[in-house]
Amino acid sequence: GYGCVSVQRRGNWSAVARGHSRYLWAAEHYLGHNLYGRYLAHGSLQILTAPPGQTVTPATSGWQQEGFDWNRIPGVTSIHLPLDLLKANVLNVDTFSGMEEMLYSDEAFAGGLSQQKMNGNFGMKLHEHDKYNGTHRARKSFHFIGGMIVCLGSDIENSHTEYPTETTIFQLAVTDQAAHDYWKKEAGGGKVWMDHLGTGYYVPVAARFEKNFPQYSRMQDTGKETKGDWVSLIIDHGKAPKAGSYEYAILPGTDRKTMTAFAKKPAYSVLQRDRNAHIIESPSDGITSYVLFETPRSVLPGGLLQRTDTSCLAMVRKESADKVLLTIAQPDLALYRGPSDEAFDKDGKRIERSIYSRPWIGNESGEIPVTVTLKGKWNVVETPFCKVLSKDKKQTVLRFLCKDGASYEVELEK
């Protein structure tokens, strides 16, 4: 919770989702360090992988610095800028800090849920700082179920008319002869994509493949030009998008046959994808995954979980005919409550301020109660963090006390 990170591990791969919020900054820049990494936590999803039995490294996962397009960090929704415009303008903003840039969002909702350390989800309200492109917003979620990662985006918008907004599905270095030979034949297409590292992608929306041999970039520390051979798959939302969206799923460590079957009959369905919520269901796993960006105003789709009285993350797993596992997390760390503590200039733009100037940085995470209404009558063993408020034949109402961005779970029995 305190890293605004979710990690899913299976076999010889892991998937790392990362965001930022009003408590955790989007990237850390210094003079001569990370000059182009502005989008590192704009809802990134890094797949780290290697063939079975081999050690996983950045290189085995398709990364090198030479030629890497810093706009296209996998998973992020970003405005694709020339590198000169992407470069951090590192300043000494106040007496509390040195020469550095650590920009915040004004949104509190960003973080993940873990159900029994097996499955989980991650969601964030993306809002870039006004120092660069303050109109850039999106609602993003990742749902980690078994060996599948479902990636959803909605409400993508900004007023940037000069350069396009993209969501990057993958950007991979093509470094050896086998990989070059693979991409000579493989241009993908349709809904199924397989990369040369054994990761499969199901993309039911329009996507664009790029093969840049070579692709030019810059060193993160010196700005010196670099080049390398790269392939990318991106979703192009156009310039100044309004209500942009996306959907795709990733299956690391798979094969084409499995992906072709998956595309014909995906193992999930999207129940809701809008400003209020991203909800998916995986019937074969008995799992429904909820990222509730706003307090629901009507009964939620998916059956058991009907309402919550605040934004939160939830996961429901049917264990048997009369047993269900319910997990709730409130990603808001609540280091302070109420509106964001941003300061504004005369034009109403957020002013860049250092982390060290904030009065709340030493605060403990505060408790946020989350009241959950379930369909039907359920028996629940109460815990210090979960109390039964009421129950009858129609519904059961529970109250969770959430803090630290942690995940809290209870077993429900009919």
C-alpha positions in Angstrom: 0.0 0.0 0.0 2.8 2.5 0.8 4.4 1.9 -2.6 1.3 2.3 -4.6 2.2 -1.0 -6.2 0.6 -4.4 -6.9 2.7 -7.5 -7.8 1.3 -10.7 -9.3 3.7 -13.7 -9.4 3.2 -17.0 -11.2 5.9 -19.5 -12.3 8.8 -17.6 -13.8 7.2 -14.2 -14.2 5.9 -11.3 -12.2 3.7 -8.4 -13.2 4.3 -5.1 -11.4 1.6 -2.4 -11.5 2.5 1.1 -10.2 0.6 4.3 -9.7 0.8 7.6 -7.9 -1.5 9.7 -5.7 -1.6 12.7 -3.4 0.7 10.8 -1.0 3.1 9.1 -3.4 4.9 11.0 -6.2 4.8 10.1 -9.9 8.6 9.9 -10.5 11.8 11.2 -8.9 14.1 13.4 -11.0 17.4 15.0 -10.2 20.1 16.7 -12.3 21.6 13.8 -14.1 19.2 11.1 -12.9 16.0 9.9 -14.5 15.6 12.8 -16.8 12.9 11.3 -19.0 11.0 9.0 -16.5 7.9 11.3 -16.0 5.4 8.5 -16.8 6.9 5.8 -14.6 3.9 5.7 -12.3 1.1 6.7 -14.7 -0.4 3.3 -14.2 2.5 1.2 -15.5 2.5 -2.6 -15.8 5.9 -4.2 -16.2 6.0 -7.9 -17.1 9.3 -9.4 -15.8 9.9 -12.8 -17.3 12.4 -15.4 -18.5 12.3 -18.9 -20.0 11.5 -21.7 -17.3 14.5 -22.4 -15.2 16.4 -19.2 -16.1 17.0 -16.1 -13.9 14.6 -13.3 -14.6 16.4 -10.0 -15.4 15.5 -6.7 -17.2 17.3 -8.1 -20.3 15.3 -11.4 -20.3 12.1 -9.3 -19.9 12.8 -7.3 -23.1 14.4 -4.1 -21.6 17.6 -2.2 -22.2 18.2 1.5 -22.1 19.5 2.0 -25.6 16.7 3.2 -27.8 14.0 2.9 -25.2 11.1 5.3 -25.8 10.5 6.9 -22.4 6.9 7.8 -23.5 6.0 4.1 -23.8 6.5 2.6 -20.4 4.3 -0.5 -20.6 0.8 -0.1 -19.2 0.9 3.7 -19.0 -1.5 6.1 -20.5 0.6 9.1 -21.6 0.9 12.0 -24.1 3.6 10.9 -26.6 6.0 13.9 -26.5 9.3 14.6 -28.2 12.0 13.8 -25.7 13.0 17.5 -25.3 9.5 18.2 -24.0 9.4 15.0 -21.9 12.7 15.9 -20.1 12.3 17.0 -16.5 12.7 20.6 -15.7 14.5 20.1 -12.4 14.2 23.0 -10.0 14.9 23.9 -6.4 11.3 24.7 -5.4 11.6 25.6 -1.7 13.9 25.7 1.3 12.9 22.2 2.3 14.4 20.5 -0.7 17.4 20.4 -3.1 17.5 20.2 -6.9 14.7 17.7 -7.5 11.3 17.0 -9.0 8.7 14.9 -7.3 5.3 15.7 -8.6 2.0 14.7 -6.9 -1.5 14.0 -8.1 -4.3 15.6 -6.2 -6.2 12.2 -6.2 -6.2 9.9 -3.1 -7.5 6.8 -4.9 -4.5 4.7 -6.1 -3.4 1.3 -4.9 -4.1 -2.4 -4.9 -5.9 -5.3 -3.2 -4.5 -8.8 -2.5 -6.9 -11.8 -1.9 -5.1 -14.5 0.2 -1.9 -13.4 -1.6 -3.2 -15.3 -4.7 -5.2 -12.9 -6.8 -5.9 -9.2 -6.7 -6.5 -5.9 -8.4 -5.1 -2.4 -8.7 -6.8 0.9 -9.6 -6.0 4.5 -9.9 -7.5 7.9 -10.8 -4.7 9.3 -12.9 -4.2 13.1 -12.9 -1.0 14.6 -14.1 0.5 17.6 -12.4 -0.2 21.1 -13.8 3.6 21.7 -14.2 3.3 19.8 -17.4 -0.1 18.5 -18.6 -2.6 19.1 -15.8 -5.6 18.3 -18.0 -4.4 14.7 -18.5 -6.7 12.3 -16.7 -7.7 8.6 -16.8 -9.3 5.9 -14.8 -7.2 2.7 -14.9 -7.4 -0.7 -13.5 -5.6 -4.1 -13.5 -7.3 -7.3 -12.4 -4.9 -10.2 -11.5 -6.7 -13.6 -11.6 -4.6 -16.8 -11.9 -2.3 -16.4 -14.9 -4.4 -13.7 -16.5 -4.2 -9.9 -16.2 -7.1 -7.9 -17.4 -6.3 -4.2 -18.1 -9.1 -1.6 -18.4 -9.1 2.2 -19.0 -11.9 4.7 -19.2 -12.4 8.5 -19.1 -9.1 9.2 -20.8 -9.0 12.9 -21.5 -6.7 16.0 -21.9 -6.7 19.2 -23.9 -3.3 18.6 -25.5 -3.9 19.1 -29.3 -0.3 18.8 -30.6 0.7 15.2 -29.7 -1.3 12.0 -29.4 -2.3 10.2 -26.2 -1.5 6.5 -26.1 -1.8 3.5 -23.8 1.2 1.2 -24.2 0.5 -2.5 -24.2 4.2 -3.5 -24.7 7.5 -2.0 -25.8 10.2 -4.6 -26.1 13.9 -4.6 -27.2 14.8 -6.9 -30.0 18.4 -7.7 -29.2 19.4 -11.1 -30.7 19.1 -12.9 -34.0 16.3 -15.2 -32.8 14.2 -12.2 -31.8 14.9 -10.4 -35.1 13.9 -13.5 -37.0 10.7 -13.8 -34.9 9.6 -10.2 -35.6 10.4 -10.6 -39.3 7.6 -13.1 -39.5 5.4 -11.9 -36.7 3.5 -8.8 -37.3 0.6 -10.1 -35.3 -2.8 -8.7 -36.1 -6.4 -9.1 -35.0 -7.1 -9.7 -31.4 -4.2 -12.1 -30.6 -0.6 -11.0 -30.2 2.4 -13.1 -29.0 5.7 -11.5 -28.2 9.1 -13.3 -28.6 9.3 -13.8 -24.8 6.3 -16.0 -24.5 3.8 -13.5 -23.3 0.4 -13.4 -25.0 -1.9 -10.4 -25.4 -5.7 -10.4 -26.1 -6.6 -7.0 -27.6 -10.3 -6.7 -28.5 -9.9 -3.0 -29.4 -8.0 -1.2 -32.2 -4.3 -1.3 -31.6 -1.2 -0.2 -33.6 2.0 -2.2 -34.0 5.3 -0.5 -34.6 8.6 -2.0 -35.5 11.4 0.6 -35.2 14.7 -0.8 -36.4 16.4 1.3 -35.1 14.6 3.5 -32.6 16.4 6.6 -31.2 16.3 7.7 -27.6 18.4 9.3 -24.9 20.3 8.2 -21.8 18.4 8.8 -18.6 21.4 10.5 -16.9 23.3 12.4 -19.6 20.7 12.9 -22.3 23.2 11.4 -24.8 21.6 9.8 -27.9 21.1 6.1 -27.9 19.6 3.7 -30.4 18.3 0.1 -30.5 15.8 -2.2 -32.2 12.3 -2.1 -30.6 8.7 -3.3 -31.2 5.7 -1.6 -29.6 2.0 -2.3 -29.4 -0.1 0.7 -28.5 -3.7 1.9 -28.3 -3.9 5.4 -29.9 -6.5 7.6 -28.3 -5.8 10.5 -30.7 -5.0 14.2 -29.8 -6.9 15.9 -27.0 -9.1 12.7 -26.3 -12.4 12.9 -24.6 -13.9 9.8 -22.9 -11.1 7.5 -24.3 -11.0 3.9 -23.2 -9.3 0.6 -23.7 -9.4 -3.1 -22.8 -6.8 -5.9 -23.2 -5.7 -9.0 -21.3 -2.1 -10.3 -20.8 -1.2 -14.0 -20.3 2.5 -14.3 -19.5 4.2 -17.7 -20.1 1.7 -19.0 -22.7 1.6 -20.1 -26.3 -0.3 -19.2 -29.5 -2.7 -22.1 -29.3 -3.8 -21.1 -25.8 -4.1 -17.4 -26.9 -6.2 -18.4 -30.0 -8.6 -20.4 -27.8 -8.7 -17.5 -25.2 -9.6 -15.0 -27.9 -12.5 -17.2 -29.1 -13.8 -17.6 -25.5 -12.1 -15.1 -23.1 -12.0 -16.3 -19.5 -13.5 -13.0 -18.3 -16.3 -10.6 -19.0 -16.4 -6.8 -18.3 -19.5 -6.0 -16.3 -18.8 -2.3 -16.0 -16.1 0.1 -17.3 -16.8 3.8 -16.7 -15.9 6.7 -14.5 -17.6 5.1 -11.5 -16.2 1.5 -11.6 -14.3 -1.1 -13.5 -15.8 -4.5 -12.7 -14.8 -7.9 -14.3 -16.0 -11.4 -13.7 -14.1 -14.7 -14.3 -16.7 -17.4 -14.1 -14.2 -20.3 -14.3 -12.3 -18.9 -11.3 -15.5 -18.0 -9.4 -14.1 -14.5 -9.0 -15.6 -11.0 -9.4 -13.1 -8.1 -9.2 -14.3 -4.5 -8.3 -12.4 -1.2 -8.6 -14.9 1.3 -7.3 -13.6 4.8 -8.1 -16.7 6.5 -6.7 -19.4 5.6 -4.2 -21.9 3.4 -6.1 -25.3 5.2 -6.6 -27.2 2.0 -7.8 -26.9 -1.7 -7.2 -23.6 -3.0 -8.6 -23.5 -5.7 -11.3 -22.0 -9.1 -10.4 -24.6 -10.5 -7.9 -23.3 -10.7 -4.3 -21.8 -7.2 -3.6 -24.7 -4.8 -4.0 -23.4 -1.5 -2.6 -20.6 0.2 -0.7 -20.8 3.6 1.0 -17.4 4.8 -0.3 -14.9 4.2 -3.1 -12.9 1.0 -2.5 -11.4 -2.1 -4.0 -13.2 -5.5 -3.6 -12.9 -9.1 -4.7 -15.4 -11.9 -4.3 -14.5 -15.5 -4.7 -17.0 -18.3 -4.7 -15.4 -21.2 -2.8 -18.4 -23.6 -2.7 -22.2 -23.5 -3.1 -22.5 -21.9 0.4 -19.1 -20.3 1.0 -17.7 -17.1 -0.3 -14.5 -15.2 0.4 -14.8 -11.4 0.4 -11.8 -9.1 0.4 -12.0 -5.3 0.8 -9.3 -2.6 0.6 -9.4 1.2 0.8 -6.4 2.4 -1.2 -6.6 5.9 0.3 -3.8 5.9 2.9 -5.6 8.8 4.7 -2.4 10.5 5.8 -4.8 13.4 5.8 -8.5 13.8 5.0 -10.6 16.3 3.1 -9.6 18.1 -0.1 -6.0 17.8 -1.5 -3.5 20.1 0.1 -2.4 21.6 -3.2 -1.5 25.3 -3.5 -2.6 27.2 -6.6 -1.2 30.2 -8.5 -3.2 33.2 -9.7 -4.3 31.2 -12.8 -5.7 28.3 -10.7 -2.8 26.0 -11.6 -1.3 23.7 -9.0 2.1 25.0 -7.8 5.1 22.6 -7.6 6.0 22.0 -4.0 8.4 19.6 -2.3 7.4 16.5 -0.4 9.4 17.8 2.6 7.3 21.0 2.9 4.1 19.0 3.6 2.9 18.9 7.3 1.4 15.4 7.0 4.4 13.4 5.9 5.0 11.9 9.4 1.3 11.1 9.9 0.0 7.5 10.5 -2.5 6.1 8.1 -6.0 7.0 9.3 -8.9 4.5 9.5 -11.6 4.7 6.9 -14.8 2.7 7.5 -16.2 0.9 4.5 -19.8 -0.3 4.8 -20.7 -3.2 2.4 -24.2 -4.4 1.5 -24.4 -8.1 0.4 -27.3 -9.8 -1.3 -28.9 -12.5 0.9 -28.3 -13.7 4.5 -24.8 -14.6 5.4 -23.0 -15.8 8.6 -19.7 -14.0 9.2 -17.2 -14.6 11.9 -16.6 -11.0 13.2 -13.0 -9.7 13.5 -11.5 -6.5 14.9 -11.7 -5.0 11.4 -15.1 -6.5 10.3 -18.5 -6.1 12.2 -22.0 -7.2 11.1 -24.3 -4.2 11.2 -27.4 -6.0 10.2 -28.7 -9.1 8.4 -32.1 -10.5 7.2 -33.3 -12.7 4.3 -32.7 -9.9 1.8 -29.3 -8.5 2.7 -26.3 -8.6 5.1 -24.5 -5.3 5.9 -20.9 -5.4 7.1 -18.6 -2.6 8.2 -14.8 -2.9 7.5 -12.3 -0.6 9.2 -9.6 0.0 6.6 -6.2 1.5 7.0 -2.6 1.4 5.6 -4.1 0.5 2.1 -4.2 -3.1 3.5 -6.5 -5.9 2.3 -9.1 -7.3 4.8 -11.0 -10.5 4.2 -13.7 -12.6 5.7 -15.4 -15.8 4.9 -19.1 -15.7 4.3 -21.3 -18.8 4.9 -24.9 -19.1 3.9 
